[in-house]
């Protein structure tokens, strides 16, 4: 689970103190391996604001455990998975922790590489969204790319393409992602980027 709560105390001159309690985040994660190393059931439940199920899926691993298939509701594969949903690369692309979709995903994780393709409902159930994702990871870095295509309406197609990567040396980590957002309802292509040094 993940529970983040806060308590605020303030006092202005000549006034009584004010106290405020709040829950910033309350998440419950459950995983049940009903066939060890083969099949599992997973749920990610938001409890703090509105009781919302973020992820709810079944996953089956292939014979070598390098491949998998899952069906249900889940976060779509795309770019860097940042906690900050307000970052341009998460808010403008619509790939963040506030957006999940229902469908199925298949993937493979051979050695230091990971690949996946998801077919989901998209904005409307009669028009599907396809998302694909791949990256390679090594001791001091990673590099990857992802793409998605969705029909928002009968006449509008929205596509998001990105490249992302990171380097890690000693106490420093550098992350970057560059996104191209093509929306047929707008003549201009949008771009969003992240350059972060920790």
TORKOL-4160 file (C-alpha; in steps of 0.2 Angstrom, whole numbers, padded with zeros to 4 digits, m for minus):
198
<pt num="1" X="0000" Y="0000" Z="0000"/>
<pt num="2" X="0004" Y="0018" Z="m0001"/>
<pt num="3" X="m0003" Y="0031" Z="0011"/>
<pt num="4" X="0002" Y="0049" Z="0011"/>
<pt num="5" X="m0006" Y="0060" Z="0024"/>
<pt num="6" X="m0003" Y="0078" Z="0030"/>
<pt num="7" X="m0006" Y="0089" Z="0045"/>
<pt num="8" X="m0005" Y="0108" Z="0044"/>
<pt num="9" X="m0004" Y="0120" Z="0059"/>
<pt num="10" X="m0004" Y="0138" Z="0056"/>
<pt num="11" X="m0006" Y="0153" Z="0068"/>
<pt num="12" X="m0008" Y="0171" Z="0063"/>
<pt num="13" X="m0004" Y="0186" Z="0075"/>
<pt num="14" X="m0019" Y="0190" Z="0085"/>
<pt num="15" X="m0029" Y="0175" Z="0079"/>
<pt num="16" X="m0032" Y="0157" Z="0085"/>
<pt num="17" X="m0023" Y="0142" Z="0077"/>
<pt num="18" X="m0030" Y="0133" Z="0062"/>
<pt num="19" X="m0027" Y="0114" Z="0060"/>
<pt num="20" X="m0030" Y="0104" Z="0044"/>
<pt num="21" X="m0029" Y="0086" Z="0041"/>
<pt num="22" X="m0028" Y="0078" Z="0023"/>
<pt num="23" X="m0024" Y="0062" Z="0014"/>
<pt num="24" X="m0014" Y="0066" Z="m0002"/>
<pt num="25" X="m0014" Y="0048" Z="m0008"/>
<pt num="26" X="m0021" Y="0032" Z="m0002"/>
<pt num="27" X="m0017" Y="0016" Z="m0013"/>
<pt num="28" X="m0020" Y="m0002" Z="m0010"/>
<pt num="29" X="m0010" Y="m0015" Z="m0021"/>
<pt num="30" X="m0015" Y="m0033" Z="m0021"/>
<pt num="31" X="m0007" Y="m0047" Z="m0031"/>
<pt num="32" X="m0013" Y="m0066" Z="m0030"/>
<pt num="33" X="m0002" Y="m0079" Z="m0039"/>
<pt num="34" X="m0014" Y="m0093" Z="m0042"/>
<pt num="35" X="m0002" Y="m0103" Z="m0052"/>
<pt num="36" X="0015" Y="m0098" Z="m0046"/>
<pt num="37" X="0027" Y="m0090" Z="m0059"/>
<pt num="38" X="0013" Y="m0093" Z="m0072"/>
<pt num="39" X="m0003" Y="m0084" Z="m0069"/>
<pt num="40" X="m0008" Y="m0070" Z="m0057"/>
<pt num="41" X="m0022" Y="m0058" Z="m0053"/>
<pt num="42" X="m0018" Y="m0039" Z="m0049"/>
<pt num="43" X="m0028" Y="m0025" Z="m0043"/>
<pt num="44" X="m0022" Y="m0007" Z="m0039"/>
<pt num="45" X="m0036" Y="0003" Z="m0030"/>
<pt num="46" X="m0037" Y="0021" Z="m0026"/>
<pt num="47" X="m0044" Y="0024" Z="m0009"/>
<pt num="48" X="m0041" Y="0042" Z="m0004"/>
<pt num="49" X="m0052" Y="0053" Z="m0016"/>
<pt num="50" X="m0065" Y="0043" Z="m0025"/>
<pt num="51" X="m0064" Y="0024" Z="m0023"/>
<pt num="52" X="m0057" Y="0021" Z="m0041"/>
<pt num="53" X="m0049" Y="0005" Z="m0048"/>
<pt num="54" X="m0034" Y="0010" Z="m0057"/>
<pt num="55" X="m0028" Y="m0007" Z="m0063"/>
<pt num="56" X="m0038" Y="m0024" Z="m0063"/>
<pt num="57" X="m0030" Y="m0038" Z="m0074"/>
<pt num="58" X="m0025" Y="m0056" Z="m0076"/>
<pt num="59" X="m0008" Y="m0060" Z="m0082"/>
<pt num="60" X="m0001" Y="m0076" Z="m0089"/>
<pt num="61" X="0018" Y="m0079" Z="m0092"/>
<pt num="62" X="0024" Y="m0090" Z="m0106"/>
<pt num="63" X="0034" Y="m0105" Z="m0104"/>
<pt num="64" X="0051" Y="m0096" Z="m0103"/>
<pt num="65" X="0044" Y="m0082" Z="m0092"/>
<pt num="66" X="0051" Y="m0070" Z="m0105"/>
<pt num="67" X="0034" Y="m0068" Z="m0113"/>
<pt num="68" X="0017" Y="m0063" Z="m0105"/>
<pt num="69" X="m0001" Y="m0058" Z="m0110"/>
<pt num="70" X="m0013" Y="m0048" Z="m0099"/>
<pt num="71" X="m0031" Y="m0044" Z="m0100"/>
<pt num="72" X="m0041" Y="m0031" Z="m0090"/>
<pt num="73" X="m0039" Y="m0013" Z="m0085"/>
<pt num="74" X="m0021" Y="m0006" Z="m0085"/>
<pt num="75" X="m0009" Y="0008" Z="m0087"/>
<pt num="76" X="m0004" Y="0009" Z="m0106"/>
<pt num="77" X="0014" Y="0007" Z="m0111"/>
<pt num="78" X="0022" Y="0023" Z="m0115"/>
<pt num="79" X="0038" Y="0033" Z="m0111"/>
<pt num="80" X="0045" Y="0036" Z="m0094"/>
<pt num="81" X="0034" Y="0031" Z="m0080"/>
<pt num="82" X="0035" Y="0047" Z="m0069"/>
<pt num="83" X="0025" Y="0050" Z="m0053"/>
<pt num="84" X="0022" Y="0068" Z="m0058"/>
<pt num="85" X="0006" Y="0068" Z="m0069"/>
<pt num="86" X="0008" Y="0087" Z="m0072"/>
<pt num="87" X="0024" Y="0085" Z="m0082"/>
<pt num="88" X="0022" Y="0090" Z="m0100"/>
<pt num="89" X="0027" Y="0073" Z="m0106"/>
<pt num="90" X="0013" Y="0065" Z="m0095"/>
<pt num="91" X="m0001" Y="0078" Z="m0096"/>
<pt num="92" X="0000" Y="0082" Z="m0114"/>
<pt num="93" X="0002" Y="0064" Z="m0121"/>
<pt num="94" X="m0012" Y="0058" Z="m0109"/>
<pt num="95" X="m0001" Y="0044" Z="m0103"/>
<pt num="96" X="m0001" Y="0046" Z="m0084"/>
<pt num="97" X="m0007" Y="0038" Z="m0068"/>
<pt num="98" X="m0025" Y="0046" Z="m0070"/>
<pt num="99" X="m0028" Y="0037" Z="m0087"/>
<pt num="100" X="m0031" Y="0018" Z="m0089"/>
<pt num="101" X="m0039" Y="0008" Z="m0102"/>
<pt num="102" X="m0047" Y="m0009" Z="m0104"/>
<pt num="103" X="m0041" Y="m0022" Z="m0117"/>
<pt num="104" X="m0026" Y="m0034" Z="m0119"/>
<pt num="105" X="m0007" Y="m0033" Z="m0119"/>
<pt num="106" X="0006" Y="m0045" Z="m0125"/>
<pt num="107" X="0025" Y="m0043" Z="m0121"/>
<pt num="108" X="0042" Y="m0050" Z="m0121"/>
<pt num="109" X="0056" Y="m0047" Z="m0109"/>
<pt num="110" X="0072" Y="m0056" Z="m0116"/>
<pt num="111" X="0087" Y="m0051" Z="m0106"/>
<pt num="112" X="0090" Y="m0033" Z="m0104"/>
<pt num="113" X="0076" Y="m0029" Z="m0117"/>
<pt num="114" X="0057" Y="m0026" Z="m0115"/>
<pt num="115" X="0044" Y="m0025" Z="m0128"/>
<pt num="116" X="0025" Y="m0024" Z="m0127"/>
<pt num="117" X="0009" Y="m0020" Z="m0138"/>
<pt num="118" X="m0008" Y="m0016" Z="m0131"/>
<pt num="119" X="m0025" Y="m0015" Z="m0140"/>
<pt num="120" X="m0038" Y="m0006" Z="m0129"/>
<pt num="121" X="m0054" Y="0003" Z="m0131"/>
<pt num="122" X="m0048" Y="0021" Z="m0132"/>
<pt num="123" X="m0059" Y="0036" Z="m0131"/>
<pt num="124" X="m0074" Y="0027" Z="m0137"/>
<pt num="125" X="m0077" Y="0009" Z="m0136"/>
<pt num="126" X="m0081" Y="0007" Z="m0155"/>
<pt num="127" X="m0064" Y="0014" Z="m0160"/>
<pt num="128" X="m0048" Y="0005" Z="m0153"/>
<pt num="129" X="m0031" Y="0012" Z="m0147"/>
<pt num="130" X="m0015" Y="0003" Z="m0151"/>
<pt num="131" X="0001" Y="0007" Z="m0140"/>
<pt num="132" X="0018" Y="m0001" Z="m0142"/>
<pt num="133" X="0033" Y="0001" Z="m0131"/>
<pt num="134" X="0051" Y="m0005" Z="m0131"/>
<pt num="135" X="0067" Y="m0002" Z="m0122"/>
<pt num="136" X="0084" Y="m0009" Z="m0118"/>
<pt num="137" X="0092" Y="m0007" Z="m0101"/>
<pt num="138" X="0110" Y="m0009" Z="m0096"/>
<pt num="139" X="0120" Y="m0005" Z="m0080"/>
<pt num="140" X="0123" Y="0013" Z="m0083"/>
<pt num="141" X="0108" Y="0018" Z="m0094"/>
<pt num="142" X="0093" Y="0014" Z="m0104"/>
<pt num="143" X="0085" Y="0019" Z="m0121"/>
<pt num="144" X="0068" Y="0016" Z="m0128"/>
<pt num="145" X="0054" Y="0022" Z="m0139"/>
<pt num="146" X="0035" Y="0021" Z="m0139"/>
<pt num="147" X="0021" Y="0025" Z="m0151"/>
<pt num="148" X="0002" Y="0025" Z="m0150"/>
<pt num="149" X="m0013" Y="0029" Z="m0162"/>
<pt num="150" X="m0031" Y="0032" Z="m0157"/>
<pt num="151" X="m0047" Y="0038" Z="m0166"/>
<pt num="152" X="m0054" Y="0051" Z="m0155"/>
<pt num="153" X="m0069" Y="0052" Z="m0167"/>
<pt num="154" X="m0073" Y="0046" Z="m0184"/>
<pt num="155" X="m0063" Y="0060" Z="m0192"/>
<pt num="156" X="m0050" Y="0063" Z="m0179"/>
<pt num="157" X="m0034" Y="0053" Z="m0177"/>
<pt num="158" X="m0022" Y="0056" Z="m0162"/>
<pt num="159" X="m0004" Y="0049" Z="m0163"/>
<pt num="160" X="0010" Y="0050" Z="m0150"/>
<pt num="161" X="0028" Y="0045" Z="m0154"/>
<pt num="162" X="0042" Y="0047" Z="m0142"/>
<pt num="163" X="0060" Y="0042" Z="m0138"/>
<pt num="164" X="0066" Y="0041" Z="m0120"/>
<pt num="165" X="0082" Y="0037" Z="m0110"/>
<pt num="166" X="0092" Y="0039" Z="m0095"/>
<pt num="167" X="0110" Y="0038" Z="m0088"/>
<pt num="168" X="0116" Y="0034" Z="m0071"/>
<pt num="169" X="0134" Y="0038" Z="m0064"/>
<pt num="170" X="0138" Y="0038" Z="m0046"/>
<pt num="171" X="0125" Y="0049" Z="m0037"/>
<pt num="172" X="0118" Y="0057" Z="m0053"/>
<pt num="173" X="0104" Y="0051" Z="m0064"/>
<pt num="174" X="0099" Y="0060" Z="m0080"/>
<pt num="175" X="0082" Y="0056" Z="m0088"/>
<pt num="176" X="0075" Y="0063" Z="m0104"/>
<pt num="177" X="0060" Y="0061" Z="m0116"/>
<pt num="178" X="0055" Y="0069" Z="m0131"/>
<pt num="179" X="0037" Y="0067" Z="m0138"/>
<pt num="180" X="0028" Y="0072" Z="m0154"/>
<pt num="181" X="0009" Y="0073" Z="m0153"/>
<pt num="182" X="0000" Y="0073" Z="m0170"/>
<pt num="183" X="m0019" Y="0077" Z="m0169"/>
<pt num="184" X="m0028" Y="0078" Z="m0185"/>
<pt num="185" X="m0040" Y="0091" Z="m0178"/>
<pt num="186" X="m0026" Y="0103" Z="m0176"/>
<pt num="187" X="m0014" Y="0108" Z="m0191"/>
<pt num="188" X="0001" Y="0110" Z="m0179"/>
<pt num="189" X="0011" Y="0096" Z="m0171"/>
<pt num="190" X="0014" Y="0098" Z="m0153"/>
<pt num="191" X="0030" Y="0093" Z="m0144"/>
<pt num="192" X="0033" Y="0089" Z="m0126"/>
<pt num="193" X="0050" Y="0086" Z="m0118"/>
<pt num="194" X="0058" Y="0082" Z="m0101"/>
<pt num="195" X="0076" Y="0084" Z="m0096"/>
<pt num="196" X="0080" Y="0080" Z="m0078"/>
<pt num="197" X="0095" Y="0078" Z="m0068"/>
<pt num="198" X="0094" Y="0070" Z="m0050"/>
